[in-house]
Amino acid sequence: MSTSPTPSPIPARGRLRRAFAAAAVSVGLVSIVAGCADFSSETSTFTVQPSLTAPAAQPVDPSTAQPSSGSPSPTDQSPSPSPSGSQAPSDPCAPTDESVIATCLTAPWGLAPLPDGQSALVGERTTGRILQVARGEQPVEVAKIDGIDASGDGGLLGIALSPSYDEDGLIYAYVTTPQDNRIIRIASGDVPKPIFTGIPRGATHNGGRLAFASDRSLYVGTGDTGNPALPADPTSLAGKVLRLDEFGKPAEGNPTAASPIFASGFSQVTGMCELEGGTVAALDQRTTQDVLLPLTAGHDYTALAPGDARWTWTVADGRAADCAVSGGLLASTSLDKQQLTGIQMGSGGTFTGTPTVILDNRYGRLLTVTADTQGLLWLTTSNKDGVGTPVPSDDRVVVVPASDAGGEGGPD
């Protein structure tokens, strides 16, 4: 792995915020034997659990809003004409949509907005590159992770910033190697270090989502590697949510002091978001539905009990790929329906109103969604995955305001 110097400063926050407001809707690995953990230094129809059924309200579809100059229509993924009416630039990687931050990426998966509120780190699953992207700037390579195994759904997966990123600049990443899945920590000017190894790898269901919670614990979602017996196996790290400290050791307060396992019984964790009161929820993809599961220490989610799932997405709903929470809004992406949707969360685990479609077939298949501290949702597309229909500028990083989701039926 090689690292590059810290990128040059990014333009002032106000310019970026004004640009977003104008839009209508607008991450050399050390080989360790696998299996041994090392603790070294369109309108959407959703299904909700019966006890959580929210009162009906009229959703607002932002696709009916008038696009701003230079933005494509909601169903147009092709490059737009310039505001003057001339044809789009000949460079297919030149963004023509004010919400598009970066273009021509290769399998963007992990995504972490930076504290400056203007830029983000994005990891390319198959190349192992971590890039810093910002509006009007060429992507800058921050790190390159060598030795990854990107076969199946593996490779460079989730990335997360240290809770003290402003001071230490540390980046955490979940990667697949030929031997295992592992967590590595990347420090500027230092040799990247694996801090937790031995998570089972497979041809599919490698998991990969990372999230630091408000208590500074690192939550790690793993997959069952295609073996449905492993999630309930207490000796396996597959099909689990792990809870670690910043050094990769089991966090204080875990059900078993010497174990990193916080909860079990998962199939393929692709989303992690913190709900009210600091509760972390995992988005688990299952055979017939995807479920958002608020995590309880020591709980086994293999067979769901009433009340386990906060929200459910079925095949008919378009399933869900990732989740994020911003200002009380639960946002989720759908690859199949090519949508970003949101619903307002109330107190006590209830929901207010009905789901609203924020983006509908505007940028194709949507994979990762992450909220920043400025009220914006950052997304990656996944159109060059062999299933989507890519345009010349794919794949992309897109940013939209979370406030456009409405809730309570939207504004009067």
N, C-alpha and C positions, 0 to 999 in steps of 0.2 A: 504494500500500500504506500502511496506517496501523498503528501499533503502539499498544498500551495499556500502562498502568503495570503493574509487576510485581504479580501477585496477592498477596492477603494470605496470611499463614502458614497452613500446613495442620496439622490436629491431630496429636498425637504419634504416633510410629511404632508404639508398642506397641499402641494401640487397633486400628489397622488390621491388624496381624499377628494379634491375637487373633481379629478378625472373620473373617479368611481361614482361620485354623486351625479355626474352628467349622464351616465349610462342608464337606460330604462330599466333593465334588469341586469338591469345591469345594475434523496443518502448513502500485503503478505500476511495472511491469517496464520495463527499458530495452530497446527493440527493436533487435536486431542481426540482419543478414541471415543466414538459416539456411545451414548448410553450412560456415561458417568459424568455427573455434574461437577464442575470445578468452580469453587467460589473464590478464586484468586482475584490479588489486586489487579302528456295526456292526462285526464283527470285520474287521480289515483284513488283506489279503494283500499283502505287499510283495515286490518283486523286487530281489535284490542280485546284484552281479557274482559269478560263480562262485568267484573266488579269495577273496571276502570272506564266504562263507557262514558264518553264526554257528552255534554249537552250539545244539541245540534246548533250549528251556525252556518251562515252562508259563506263558503270559501271564495276567495278572490283569486282569479287566475291572472298572474302578471303578464301572460302572453297576450292579453288584450290591451296592454299598455302600448303607447306609441314609441317605437324604437328611436333612440337618438341618432343624430347624423353620424354615419360611419359604422353603425352597428347592424348586424344582420338581423333579418326577421327571425322569430323563434324557431322556425322550421328550416332555416337555411344555414348549413354548415360551411358553405363555400365562402371564399374571401369576398368582402363587400367592396363596392365601388368607393372611391374616396369621396369626401363631402362635396368636392367640386363637380362630381358626376363623371370624372375620368375613370378609367379602368384601374383595378387594384395594381399595386406595384408588381413588377415582374418577379421579385424575390418572393417565393411562396412562404418563406419564414418571417416575413415582415408582418407584424400584427396589424389588422385593419379594424379590429373591434376593441373598444376601450376597456372591456373587461378581460381581455387576453393579456396576460403578463409575460408568458414565455411560450415559444412554439418549437416545432421540430425536435421534440424530446423523444428519447427512446425508452419506452415502458416506464413512465414515471409512476412511482408507487408511494414511497414515504414522502411526507410533506410536513414542514415545520416552519410556521411564520416566525420571523425574527422580531426581537423586542423593539426595533426601530419603527415598526408599523408600516414599513414600506417594501420590505423584501422578505424572502423565504428561502429555506433550503429545500431542495427537492432531490430525491434519490431515484436513480434509474435502475430498475430491478435487474435487467440483464447485463448492463455494462459495468455496474458497481461504482458509477460516478455519483458524487454528491455535488450539486451545483447551487450557487446562490443566484436567484433570479429577482429581477425588479423591473418595473415599468420603464421602458425606454433604454434599457441597458442590455448588453449582451450577457448571457449566462457566464458565470465565472466558476471554474472548477475549484472546489474547496478541498476535496479528497477523492481519491480513487482507490477502491477496495479491490485488491487482487485475490484470486483464488476462490471466488464464489462459484457455486453450482446453481446456475439459473434454469436448469431443466425443470419441467413441470411448472409448478407455481412457486418455485424457490428463487433464491438470489438475494439481492439487497432489498429488504422489505421495509419494515417500519423504521422511522428515525424519530428521535426526540431530543430536545434541548435540556441540558442540565437545569435544575431549578435555580442555580446561581450562574446562568449563562453570561450575564453581563460582566461577572467577575472572572469566571474560569474558562469560558468559551468552549465547554465540553459538549460533544455530540455523542449520542448513543445510537446504535444501530443494531437491528436484528438481521442476521445474514445466514444463508444456507451455504455450507461447505460440502465437499464430498463425504465428510464423516458425520456431520451433525448440523443442527441449527444452534446459533450462539449469539450472545450479546457482546458487542465490542464497544469500546470507548475511544473516542478520537479527540486528541488534544493537539492544538496547533503547535508545530515545532517538535513534537514528540512522536515516538513510535506508537501507533495505535495498538491497544491492548485488548485481548479477549478477557472479559471479566466474569462471564458465565458461559459454560459450554455443556455439551452433552444432551441438549434437547433433541429428541429423535427427529430424523428427517424422513421424508417419503417422496414418492413420485407426485403426490397431491397432498393437500391439507397440511401445509407446513405452518399455518397460522401466520404470526409475524407482526401483530400490532403492538406498539409500545405507547405508554402514557405515564407521565409523572403526575401524581395526584397532589392535592394541596398539602398533604402531610409529608411531601418530598419522597414518598415511596414510588418505585418504578413498577408499574403493572405490566406484565408480559402475557400476551395471549398466544397459546400454542394450538396446533391442530392435532388431529388423531392419526395423521399420516396414512389415512385410508383404512385403519384398523379400528373398528368400532368397539373392540374390547379394551383398548388402552385408556380411554377417558376415566373409567371406573377403577383402574389399576393403581393403587396407592404407591406402587414402586416405580411407576413410569411418569415422566414429565410431559408426555403427550396428552393432548386434550385437557389441558389445565390452564388456569390463570395463576401465574407466579407473581409473588410480591417480593421485591428485592430492595436493598438500600443502594446508595449511589456507587458502592464498591462491588456490587454483584453478590453480596451475601444476603441470606434470608433476613427480611426486615423484621424489626421488633414488632411483636403483636401478632405474628402469624400463628395459625392454629397449633402447629408444632414448632417449637423454637428452632430446631436444627433443620427444618424443611423449608424450601422456598415455595411450596404449594399453598396457595391461599384458598382456591376453590377448584372443584373437579367436575367432570361430566360434560365437556365441551366437544364439539365436532370440528369446527373450523372458525376460530375467532379472528374476524377481519375488522372489527371496530371496537373502540374503547372510548367512553366519554364519561365525564364526571357530572353527576346529577346534583340535585339540591342536597345540602347538608354534607357535602364531600363524599357521598356514596359513588363509587365507580361502577359503571355498568359495562358489560361486554356484549357486543353484537355477535351472536353465534349463528353461523349458517348451517342449517339442518336439511334433511332430505326433502321435506315438504314445505318448510317455512323457515324464515329467519326470525330470531327472537332477541329482544333487548332484555338482558338479565342483570338487574341490580345485584351486586355481589355481596354475599354474606360469608364471613370467614368460616371455612370448614364445610360449606354446603356442597352437596353432590347434585348437579343439575342434569344427570343422565336421563332421568325420567322427571319431567317437569310437574310440579305440584301446582294447584290453583294459587295464583298470586305470584308465582316465580317470575313470570314474564311481564315486564312493564308495557311492552309493545310487540306486536307481531306483524310480519309481512309474509304473505303467502306467494306462491308461484304466480297466481293471478294478479297480485299486486305489483309484480315486477321484481320481487325480492328486495334485498338491501345489501349494499356493499360496505358502507361505513356510516358512522354517526358522528355528530358534533353538537355541542350545546353552546348557544350564544344568547345571553340576555333572556334566559327562560325559554328559548326556542330549541326544540329538538329537531335537528336537520338530518336528513339521510339521503344517500345517493342510491340510484338504481342503474345497473349496467343494462339490463334488458329493456326497461322502459325509457332509458336515457333521460332520467329526470332527477332533479333535486327538489325534495319536498320538505316541508316544515310544519310543525304543530307546536302551539304554545303549551307549556307545562304549568300546571297549577300546583297548589300545595298538597301535601299528602299523597303524591303519586298520581294525581288526576291530570286530565288534559282539558284545555279550554278551546272550544270550537272544533273545527274539523281540519284535516290536513290541507295545506295549500301547496300548489305546485309553484315553485320559485323559478325553475328552469325546466323547459319541456322541449326536448329534441332540438336544443339550440347548439350544443357542442358535441353531440353524439353520446357515447357511453361514458358515464361519470363514475369514477372509482373512489378516490380519497376525498374526504371533506374534513377540514380543520378550521376551527374558529381562532381568530386572533383577538387582541385586546381592544381593537378599534371598532368592533361591531361588524367585521367583514368575515365572509366565509371563503376560504381558499380551497380550490378543487383541482384534481388531476383528471384528465380524460384517459380513456383506454380504448382507442379506436384501432390501433395497429396490433391488436392481440390475436388476430386471425378470425375474430368473430365480427368485429365492427366494420364500418365502411369509412376508412380514413379519407380526409381531404389533405391537400399538400402541406398544410401547416401543422398537422397532427404529429405527435401528441402534444397537448398543451397544459399550461397552468392558467386557471381562470379565477377571478375574484369577483364576488357579488356582495352587496349589502345584505346582512341577515335581516334587517328591518323590513325588506321588501316582502317578507313572508306573510305579513298581515297578522292573522290570529284574531280571535273574537269576531271573525267575519270581515276583518279588514277595516279601513277607515270609513267613516260615514260619507 
